[in-house]
């Protein structure tokens, strides 16, 4: 199922997305921190290898999430919903 475009969301759906932003930021930080921990452990234990560069795989995903969150905040502010 495709996600709706942000501009097509109703006001209620947009407010729900805005409430999820803080939680999503915490999840992104936790996942990234875990991946950094795995990379450091791998580098110390086995030297540089595939797991050392694992956090680099998650960077584009986190960047996409951040862009979407900023767009949601912009739409909420534009519509004057908060």
Wavefront OBJ file of the C-alpha trace (Angstrom):
o trace
v 0.000 0.000 0.000
v 1.353 3.385 -0.983
v 1.523 6.132 1.579
v -0.644 9.134 0.898
v 1.011 12.311 -0.210
v 1.313 14.700 2.704
v -0.645 17.405 0.904
v -3.569 14.992 0.455
v -3.889 14.201 4.162
v -6.862 15.497 6.091
v -6.276 17.830 9.020
v -6.808 14.991 11.526
v -4.378 12.695 9.713
v -1.841 15.500 9.509
v -2.102 16.111 13.262
v -1.601 12.387 13.893
v 1.547 12.454 11.751
v 2.775 15.494 13.685
v 2.308 13.632 16.984
v 4.414 10.719 15.670
v 7.413 12.949 14.876
v 8.968 12.902 18.355
v 8.610 9.126 18.624
v 10.101 8.620 15.163
v 13.075 10.827 16.048
v 13.703 8.740 19.172
v 13.508 5.513 17.144
v 15.936 6.876 14.550
v 18.393 7.910 17.254
v 18.115 4.548 19.033
v 18.635 2.537 15.853
v 21.552 4.706 14.785
v 23.123 4.457 18.254
v 22.742 0.680 18.227
v 24.357 0.470 14.791
v 27.240 2.679 15.942
v 27.705 0.359 18.921
v 27.770 -2.700 16.664
v 30.281 -0.984 14.369
v 32.588 -0.030 17.247
v 32.381 -3.501 18.767
v 33.076 -5.083 15.384
v 36.034 -2.785 14.725
v 37.563 -3.466 18.138
v 36.890 -7.195 18.112
v 37.565 -8.145 14.466
v 39.150 -5.104 12.863
v 37.540 -3.256 10.007
v 34.962 -5.259 8.108
v 31.434 -5.168 6.762
v 29.799 -4.511 10.140
v 32.052 -1.525 10.724
v 30.294 0.366 7.953
v 26.775 -0.782 8.861
v 25.631 2.642 10.163
v 26.264 4.145 6.728
v 23.408 2.041 5.372
v 20.932 3.666 7.770
v 21.956 7.284 7.107
v 19.801 7.694 3.939
v 16.788 6.216 5.718
v 17.161 8.606 8.646
v 17.641 11.540 6.256
v 14.441 10.631 4.396
v 12.562 10.454 7.710
v 13.907 13.864 8.737
v 12.824 15.449 5.443
v 9.333 13.969 5.824
v 9.091 15.249 9.420
v 10.051 18.765 8.352
v 7.420 18.657 5.602
v 4.747 17.566 8.096
v 5.731 20.375 10.468
v 5.628 22.876 7.608
v 2.135 21.754 6.539
v 0.828 21.865 10.115
v 2.189 25.388 10.554
v 0.889 26.458 7.129
v -2.627 25.220 7.914
v -2.482 26.661 11.436
v -3.424 23.399 13.107
v -1.281 23.609 16.243
l 1 2 3 4 5 6 7 8 9 10 11 12 13 14 15 16 17 18 19 20 21 22 23 24 25 26 27 28 29 30 31 32 33 34 35 36 37 38 39 40 41 42 43 44 45 46 47 48 49 50 51 52 53 54 55 56 57 58 59 60 61 62 63 64 65 66 67 68 69 70 71 72 73 74 75 76 77 78 79 80 81 82
